[in-house]
Amino acid sequence: MADLLSIILAAGKGTRMKSDKIKVLHPVAGKAIIKHVLNTLDGLNSKIVNVIGHQKEVVQSELEDLDKYKWDLNYVIQSEQLGTGHAVKQAESYFADYDGPVLILYGDTPLLRKKTIKEFVKKHQQSNSDLTVMTAIFDEPEGYGRIVKDEEGNLTAIVEEKDADVETRRIKEINSGVNCIDSSLLRDFMANMNNDNAQQEYYLTDIIEFAVNKDKKINTYIVQDSDEIIGINTRKQQAEAEKILRKRIIDQHLANGVTIIDPDTTYIDAEVEIDQDVTIYPFNYLEGKTKIAQNTIINPNCKLKDAAIGKNVEILSNTIIKESKVGSGTNVGPFAYLRPGSTVEDNCKIGDFVELKKTTVKSGAKVPHFCYAGDAEIGERTNIGAGTIFANYDGKNKFKTEIGSDVFIGSDSILIAPLKIGDNAKTAAGSVVTKNVKSGDTVMGVPARIYNPDK
């Protein structure tokens, strides 16, 4: 049984983002905002309820992989957005018979740290609080609900900015939107909340006044790093969060033994994995679930997305690798393009202006320069001459070319699929190969010349 019930409020569209996409699915450091929020619950034994509304099917689809493999994810629908209290009420069936703490978070706060959430829940439990509110101190608190305390420092209310008077708006301690609430108090509040406010919405923040009147124990937890509770409502805030999170990611890789020549011009997504002693030069974009093994060098101006790179690899400048694998000891680039579905095994060379698509290059093979290979398999120690084209498309269908081991393909050869070339075969420069070639054979295809006796 779960030790904690967590409710994530993620039903709002986010109109200030000016986007057709719901706010919580916008990416920060390569990952949807709501996935960052979910990651803060990693390590807590928690049942999770996502309150969704706008684009609910898309949100569920985005989180499908987490639901299947990692999390106890559940969903409820908030069809009308009538406030945060109303959103929590949609999850009422999950805490109706539950006895314990309920953690409530917003789905648009991607900068929260796991450590912070863990300590927050721990403080709530150890202090036997009925309600603990996470707060932060902002020099410019515009847009946030203000934390109102009495002379003894006890929390008495949270006032939304649109309902606040001039004096209340001067308060710099703000509400993060993260609460830990005893389930019995939450049930009682749900049965008694009202929408008597300027927006005629049901505010979860009204639980403070409700708890005070019930003489419940209330605590606040001030986050030391106020950046953690920044909520994303606009593209500007998204960009600010992106910058903060990317700096955190860079700092972590540096601490783990990665050499990053210029952190300010290096962009690494949240789920990228990099081993120690990797060197990354400026203006590189490492995206998605890219993995880079030890002692690899990534030269300037490269983009790797969902790529798996082995040990002792050198990626030369201006190379793009997407959804492909590169084996240990291999050199790639400059100006190479490995498109999705390609595998380059150990100790290979993929040179300048080479494009691979759904192609396997086996150990020790070389494709040094100026080549397109699509839907192909290139055998061990085979050499592909400059200017070779794997013609895999006949206008309707795509076909495969299979080249054996120790083959030599002469420069400017055109290999027209479907095609098989056996081990130790050769093609002379300029050959157009349309038929299968047996092992050990040599192909010489000279373009025909037109003879005109009158000239």
Secondary structure, 3 states (H helix, E strand, C coil): CCCEEEEEEECCCCHHHCCCCCHHHCEECCEEHHHHHHHCCCCCCEEEEEEECCCHHHHHHHCHHHHHHCCCEEEEECCCCCCHHHHHHCCHHHHCCCCCEEEEEECCCCCCCHHHHHHHHHHHHHCCCCEEEEEEECCCCCCCCEEEECCCCCEEEEECHHHCCHHHHCCCEEEEEEEEEEHHHHHHHHHHCCCCCCCCCCCHHHHHHHHHHCCCCEEEEECCCHHHHCCCCCHHHHHHHHHHHHHHHHHHHHHCCCEECCHHHEEECCCCEECCCCEECCCEEEECCCEECCCCEECCCCEEECCEECCCCEECCCCEEECCEECCCCEECCCCEECCCCEECCCCEEEEEEEEEEEEECCCCEEEEEEEEEEEEECCCCEECCCCEEECECCCCECCEEECCCCEECCCCEEECCEEECCCCEECCCCEECCCECCCCEECCCCCCCCCCCC
